[in-house]
Amino acid sequence: MHTVIVLAVGFGLFALSALVGRILGHGPGVATAALVFLPLWFVGAGINMYMGVKRAAALLAWWRLR
């Protein structure tokens, strides 16, 4: 379920970036959309990775210390 949510958020973020690219750029504005989307996706992926590692580390610590 988590994967479906992350993918849905990613597609939504890309659609929003494409809209911003179209407003700010000429024509479809794909290059502008990519420039907006990629840093946002990188930050989101970093946060997602941090939360996953934090949870795995907590689970490992709980398992080893119980």
C-alpha positions as CSV (number, residue, x, y, z in Angstrom):
1,M,0.0,0.0,0.0
2,H,2.9,2.4,0.8
3,T,4.3,1.9,-2.7
4,V,0.9,2.8,-4.3
5,I,0.7,6.0,-2.2
6,V,4.3,7.0,-3.0
7,L,3.6,6.4,-6.8
8,A,0.4,8.4,-6.6
9,V,2.1,11.3,-4.9
10,G,4.9,11.2,-7.5
11,F,2.5,11.3,-10.4
12,G,0.5,14.1,-8.7
13,L,3.7,16.0,-8.1
14,F,4.8,15.5,-11.8
15,A,1.4,16.7,-13.0
16,L,1.7,19.8,-10.8
17,S,5.2,20.3,-12.1
18,A,4.0,20.0,-15.7
19,L,1.3,22.6,-15.0
20,V,3.9,24.9,-13.6
21,G,6.2,24.2,-16.5
22,R,3.4,25.0,-19.0
23,I,2.6,28.3,-17.2
24,L,6.3,29.4,-16.9
25,G,7.7,28.0,-20.1
26,H,6.8,28.1,-23.8
27,G,4.7,25.2,-25.2
28,P,4.6,22.0,-23.1
29,G,7.4,23.2,-20.9
30,V,8.8,19.7,-20.3
31,A,12.3,21.0,-19.4
32,T,10.9,23.4,-16.9
33,A,8.7,20.7,-15.5
34,A,11.7,18.5,-15.0
35,L,13.7,21.2,-13.3
36,V,10.8,21.7,-10.9
37,F,10.0,18.0,-10.4
38,L,13.4,16.5,-9.9
39,P,14.6,18.4,-6.9
40,L,11.2,18.0,-5.2
41,W,11.2,14.2,-5.9
42,F,14.8,14.0,-4.6
43,V,13.8,15.6,-1.3
44,G,10.7,13.4,-1.1
45,A,12.7,10.3,-1.8
46,G,15.3,11.3,0.8
47,I,12.6,11.8,3.5
48,N,11.0,8.5,2.5
49,M,14.3,6.7,2.8
50,Y,15.1,8.3,6.2
51,M,11.7,7.2,7.6
52,G,12.3,3.7,6.3
53,V,15.8,3.4,7.7
54,K,14.7,4.9,11.0
55,R,11.9,2.4,11.3
56,A,14.2,-0.5,10.3
57,A,16.9,0.6,12.8
58,A,14.3,0.9,15.6
59,L,13.0,-2.6,14.8
60,L,16.5,-4.0,14.8
61,A,17.3,-2.3,18.1
62,W,14.1,-3.6,19.6
63,W,14.7,-7.1,18.4
64,R,18.3,-7.2,19.6
65,L,17.6,-5.5,23.0
66,R,14.5,-7.4,24.1
